Amino acid sequence: MIQFYKPNPKVTGSACSFWSSTEEKAFFSSFIKQDSWNADRRIGSFVKNKDNPRAKVMVKFSMVEASGIVDAIERNAEYGGYHGSKNQIVKFKFAPYVSKKDNKQVGFSFSVNKEDKEDSTNKISFVIGLYYPEARMLKQFLIYSLERIFEKTAYTGKNNKAEAEPKEPQKSEPKPEPQKADPLDDQEW
């Protein structure tokens, strides 16, 4: 698991986590909105919102979607997607982030918008900025997690480690292929 905490004095910060499941061959991300700020200690808290459905969201990503985030980091490009279920719509976007202060890219932003399927006015947005080193760390985590899924499933596509072990190839003598006779074989040299 990899986690990013970005509290701020305006209490508009976010905490974001990423983790993977080799069994499901999937990746997950969760957001929690900041709930308070301690000015004396200059720290924010997220604890009160961990069970608040209006202040948290979880997204499940396929292996291709996780690879899309890696690709966006490598190419300095945007990658997004849409997930719909019977209860909600979730849209996500991972994109270069340009500072409004000096109009220069300082990293990437990751945003998720969650909307009730029956009531489009019931929606909430989450966003977190990742500086270049943080985006690099996320990229490495996603690549590592993809590799672990591949290691577990590459040989047979099964989730059982014993079944995923490579098998020795069957040894058999190669059968000669029928060949056309060479007309020069009848020649004496």
N, C-alpha and C positions, 0 to 999 in steps of 0.2 A: 504494500500500500504506500502511496505517496500522498502527502497532504500539503496544502497551501493555506495559510491564514493571512488575511489582509484586512485587519480592523482599522478603523479611523475614528477621529474625534466626532465626526458627524453621525456616527452609528449607521453608516450605509455600507459597511464592509461585508465581505463574504469569506467563508471557509469552504474549500473545495478539496475533495478526496478522489483518488482514482485507485481502483484495484481490479484484479482479474480473477477469473475462475477457469481453471483448466478443464474441469468437469463439464461446464456449460460452453466452453470455447467462446467466452464472452468477456467483455470489459464493462466496468461500472464506474459511474461518476456520481458524486452527490454534492449538493450545495446546501449550506445553511447560512441564513442571514445573521448578521451581527445583532445582538440584543442590548448591549450596553458598552459604556466606555468609562474607564477609571482614569480621570485626568491626572491625579497625583502619581499614579504608577505608569501612566501612558500605555495601558493595555486594554484590549477589548475582549468581550466575552460572547460566546455563541451558545452556551449551555441551555439557556431558557428556550431556545428555538429548536432544539434537536427533536422534539416531538410535536412541533407545531406544523401542521400540513400547509399553512399559509406562508411558512418561512423556510421550507425545505423542499428539495426535489431530488429524485434519483433517476438516472438515465442508464439504460443498458445499451452497450455498443457491440456490434458484430466485429469480427476480426478485420473485415474490410473497412469499417468505419474507424477503428483504432489506427489502421494503416493510413487512412485518409488524414488523420491528425498528424502522424509522422511525416507524411508527404507535404502537408501544409507548412510544417516547420522547415523542412529541407528546402522547399521551393520558395519560402516566404510568400505563401499564397493563402487564400481563404478556402475553408472546407466547412460544409454544413450539411444538415440533414433534418429529417422530419420523421417523427414516430407518432402513430395514432393508435389508440386503444379504444375500448368501448366507453371509457370514462374521461379520457383526456387526450390532448394533443401536446406534444413536446417538440419544440424546434431548438436546434443547437447550431452554434457557429463558432469556429475557431479561426481567427484572422489576425493579420498584422495590426498592431496598435500604434497609432501615431499620437504623440503628445500634443494637446491643444496649446500648450504653453509655447513651444518652439517649433511646432510642425515637423518633428523628426520622429521616426519610428524608434520606440524604446523597448519593444518586445511584441507580445501577442496578447489578445484578449480571448477569453472563452466565455460565451454567454449561452444561457438556456432560458427559454420562455415556455411556461406551462400554462395551458388554458383548458378550462372545463369544456367538454365536448357539447354539452347541452346549453351552456351559458357563456358566451364568448366575452362577457364583461367580467367574468370570474377568472382573472389571469394574474400571473406574477412573473417577474423577470429576475434573473440572477446574472451577475457578471463578475469576473475576476481578471485582473491583469497579471500577466506573467512576464517578468523581465527576461532577457535573452538567456541568462544562466538557468533560470527556472524552466523555461521552455525546453532547453537542452536536456535538463534532468528528466522532464516529462517524456521527451522523445526516447531517452535511454530506457526509462521504465517500460514504456510501451513496446519497444523492440525486445527487451529482455522477456517480457511477459508473452509476446508472440512466439518467441523462440521456445519457451517452456511448453506452450500449447503444441507447437510443432513436434517437439521432442516426444511428447506423450502420445500423439496421434498420427505421426507421419507414416509409420509402417503399415498399419492396417486400418487406420481410421477409427479404431476402438479407443475407449477411455480406460480400459483395463491395462495396467502396465505390463502384466505378463503377456497379454495378447499383442501388445505393441512392440515387443522385442523383435529384432530382425531374425528371420529364419534363415538357416543355411540353405543355399540353393541345392536342388536335386542334382546329383552328378550322374550324367549319362553320356555315353559315347555319341559324338555327333554322327548323324546319318549322312552318308555321302549323297550329294545332290546329283540327280541324273545330268549327264553332260552330253552334248552333241559330239559326235566323233569329229576329230580334226582331220580334214582331208590329207594333211601332210603326214599323218601317222603311218600311212601305207608306203611312204617313200623310203627308200633305202639311202642311207647317208654314207 
